[in-house]
Amino acid sequence: MIFIIVAFLLMMGGLVGGLYFWGIDPIAKFNQLIGTAPADPMEPAAPPKTPPSFVEYGLLAVPVVEDHEVRRQVEMILRLEVPFEKREIVAQNIPRLQNAYLQDMMEYLPIHLRNGRRLDPPTLSARLLKLTEKTLGPGYVKSVMIDQTSVK
């Protein structure tokens, strides 16, 4: 038993010595592997990642008018992904966005839902994002997320 332990230690010492001889620092490689190595000065530092920031829009209820009558109602629950530093500005402008969204969706949805077509959330999300950039300006909202939709 002792012979096996001594042989193992000699083999490990020979391995470490051989790696040093060939110019490979096994301790530095081990530290890089487990993440305790100091940062490489030649490598640029990664920018800190901020978690996504959202402003809750809430429910957008759009009446679908066909032949001068309200035939259906589309309801969408929306969230706006915004840069962290612009959350307050976007939250203060929710009434402007509500007005713009309602006007646009009242024109768009009757055409989009003709002939039994279904809602297409990615298309609606892209359209609402363009409308948001038109209303507030570019850079205030990263994406408009549709959490839930229903047609009644």
N, C-alpha and C positions, 0 to 999 in steps of 0.2 A: 504494500500500500504506500509506504513512504517512497519507494522507488518510483512509483507512478507520479506522485506529487512533485518530486525533484525533477523528473524528466519533463513534466509539463512546464514547470517554472523555467528550466533551461531553454526549452523550445520557445516560450514566450519572450524571454530575454534575447534570444537569437533573432526572433522576428522583429522586435523593436529595434535592435541594433542594425539589422539589415535594412530596415526602412530608413533609418537615419543615414546610413551609408549611401543609399540611393537618392537622398535629398527629399525624402517625404517625412514630414513631421507627424507621427501618428497621434500625438496628444492634441495637436491643433485640429486634425481631421476629426477626432473624437469630439472635441468641443464644438466644432461646427455642426456635427451630427446631432448633438443633444441641445444645441442652441445657446450655449454659454460662452461662445467665442466673442471677443471684442469685434466691433464692426470694422469691416475693411475700409481703410481711408480712401481707397481709389473708387469704391463703389458708391454711387449717389444714394442718399437716404431716401427711402420711400416716403411720400407725403402721408400724413396721418389720415386715416379713413374716418369720415364722419358717417354715422348711421343715417338712413333716410329720414327725412322730416316730412310730416303730412299735416295738411289742414283739412279738417272734416268739412265737407260741403253739405252733406246731408242728402235729403230726398229732393229729387227733381221730378215733379209730376207735370207731364205734358199732355194736354188734351189733343187728340187727333181729330181734326175737323174734316169731314168729307160730306160733300153736297150740303153745305151750310148747317150741318148738324155734328155734334160731338158723338162719334161712333165708338171710339175707344179711348183709353187713357194709358199712356206709357209712364212707368215709374222706374227711376234709376237712382241708386244710392251711389254717390260719388265721393271720392277723396282726391285731393290735389297733392302731388309730391312736389315739394318746394325746397329751395336752398334754406338751410337753417336760419341764416341771417335775414331772410325775407318773409318769414312766417307771419309776422305782425302786419306787414303791408298787405299781403294777400288776404289775410283774415279780415282786415278792414274793408277790402274791396269785394267781399262776397256779394253784397247787394247788386253791384254793377255786373258781376258775373252771372247772377241769377237772371237778371233782365236780359242780358245778351244770350244766354243759353236758351231761355224760354222762347225768345223771338226766333232764334235760328231753328230750334227743334220743331216749333209749330209750322214752319215752312218746309222743313226737310222730311220729317217723319211721315206725313200723309203720302208723299211721293215714294219714300223708301218702303213703306208697308203695303203698297198696292199689290194686288194679285196674290195675296196670302204669303208674301215674303216675311221672313223672320228678322228680328233685330240682329245686327252684326256688331257686337261690342268693340272689337278692335277698330272698325271703321268709325264708329261713334266717338271712341276715345280720341282718335287722331283728329277728327273734325272739331271736337271740343277743345283740344289743345291749340289748334290753329286759331280758333275763336278767342281763346284766352290770351294768346300772344297779340292778337289784334286789339283786344280790349285793354289789357294791362301793359303790354309791351313785351319784347322778348327777354328771357332770362328770369322771369318771376316764377314760372311754373315749369317743372321738368316734364311731368306727365299728368294726365287726368286718368284716374283709375276708376273703372266702373265695377263696384263690388257686387251689385245685384240688379237685375232688370226684370220687369214683368209687364205684360200687355194685358189689360183688362177690357 
